Amino acid sequence: MIELHPDFLTKNAQKQFQVQVTFLEQTSTTATKSNVQKMAEALRKISKKNIFAEIDPQKWQQEIRQDRSLPNRD
């Protein structure tokens, strides 16, 4: 789908212009569905292991947070 800004059409209504179009390869929908299924299965396995159960989210955030001074604020 090609959209042109209304101002462009108003200013260039009587002019000719050249447009170059590049077609991108489409991925196979079968391969995409297969990858989605594999990803979903991997996420299910991770969630069953409950690997983040021992992590305290607030403590984790405080440990990794890197505060910086804000510009024009002293």
N, C-alpha and C positions, 0 to 999 in steps of 0.2 A: 504494500500500500504506500502510495506517495502522497504526501500532503505538502502544499505550498502555503506559506504565510500570506494572508489576504493583502498585505502591503506590497508584497512582491508581484502579485497578480495585477494590482492597480497600476503600479509603476511600469510593468513590463508586458502589458497586455498585447501590444502590437509588435513586440520583438520576438525573434526566434532564438532559442537557446538549445544547446546540446546537453543531453543527459547520458551519463555512462552508468550502466547497471552491472553489478557483479552478483552472480548467483552463487550462493554458498552451498556446500554439500549438505544434504540432509542425512541424518543418522538413521539407521534402520530402527523402526519402531520395535521390532522383535528384540534387538540387542538392548535397546533402552529399557524395555520391560524386564528383561532378564537381569540387567544391572540393578534396577530398582528392587527387584525381588531379593537379590543377593544382599543389597544394602539393608533392607528391612530385616532379613534374617540375622545379619551381623548385629544390628541394633537390639534385636530381641535377645540374643545371647548375652550381650553386654548388660542389658537391664536385669536379666536373671541372676547375674553374678553380684549385683548390687555393690559394685566396686567403690562407690562414693559414699557409702553409709557412714563411714567413720570420719568424714570431713565435715567440719563445722563451717558453713558457708560464710558467716560473718568474720570468723577468725581468718579464713582463707583470703577473703577480700582485703582485710586490713594488712595481711602479710605481703600481698602482691601489689597493692596500690602504690602508685608513685605520684605523690602530689607534686605539683609545680606551682611556682608563683604565677599569678595572673598578671598580664600586662596592665600598666597604669594603676596598679593597686598596691599600696604599701601598708 
